[in-house]
Amino acid sequence: MSLEFTCIATYIPQPGVGAIQLNRPQVLNALSLQTMIELVQAFEAYDADPSIRCIVLHGNEKAFAAGADITEMSDATLTTMLERDQFARWERIRTVKTPIIAAVSGFALGGGCELAMHADMIVASDTAQFGQPEINIGVMPGAGGTQRLTRAVGKALAMEIVLTGRMISATQAQAAGLVNRVVPVDYYLQEAFALAGDVASKAPVAARLAKEAVLKAHSTTLEGGLEFERKNFYMLFATDDQKEGMAAFVEKRKPEWKGK
C-alpha cells in the first residue's frame, strides 16, 4: 500500500491479512475527521487488493478508540454538521466487502464502539470496555450506535447503555452477543490475527458473498434474506473456486483458491 498516513498505520502481519492501526495514542485514538478520511482510504485500498482476504483493525492496549474528536464538533452548528456530512465516510466503511475483524483493547467508546461494530467480528482483550457515552455531552450516537448496538445486544441493554452512558466490560459484551471472544490483553492481537488467518484461508469470493448475506439479515425479512442467500449460493457455481473446492474435497486434498 503506497498511501501515506498521519493518523493511522497499515501493515501486513501475515499473508492474506491487512492490518490497520489507529495511531493517535496521545488522544486515546480519538476519531478526527482526518482519521476517518485515512481509515476509508486504507479500507478501500485493502478491499481492492485481491491478495488481502481479511482486514484487522486495532488501536493499542489502552484504547481502541475513545470516541470522536470532540474539539472538532464543540462549536459546530446544524448547518456545518450537514455540510460536513461526516457519516458518508462511515457508509463507505460499511460497504467494504472484505471481512473485517476489530481487535479491541481498552476503551471503545462512542464512535470507537460504533467503529468496532462496523467490523464483522470483534476479538476483545479482557481490559476492553464498550460504551456510548454521547448522552453525557448532550448528544446521542450518530454513526449507528443506537441501531447496531440494539441489534447486537437487544433493546433493554442497548437502552441502558445509550441513556445512561455507562460502559460494559468485555465479558459482559461477550455474554450479550457483541463480542466473539475475550482473551488476556497480552494475546488479543495475536488471537485476532489467528482468526483473520483462518478467514483468509477460505475461498475469497465465497467469503465476501457469505458476509454480504449475513449482513442482509439485519435489513430485510426472513423471506427476503433467504432469497438473497439463495442467489449468492447459486452465483458461486460460476466461480473457479467452487470447482476447485469440491474437487479438492472429493480428492481429499487441500484446495488452492484463485479468488475467481
Buried (B, 14 or more C-beta within 10 A) or exposed (E): BEEEBEBBEBEBBBEBBBBBBBBBEEBBBBBBBBBBBBBBBBBBBBBEEEEBBBBBBBBBBBBBBBBBBEEBBEEEEEEEEEEEEBBEBBEBBBEBBBBBBBBBBBBBBBBBBBBBBBBBBBBBBBBBBBBBBBBEBEEEBBBBBBBBBBBBBEEEBBBEBBEEBBBBBBEBBBBBEBBBBBBEBEEBBBBBBEBBBEBBBBBBBBBBBBBBBEEBBEEEEEEEBBEBBEEBEEEBEEBEBBEBBEEBEEEEEEBEBBBE
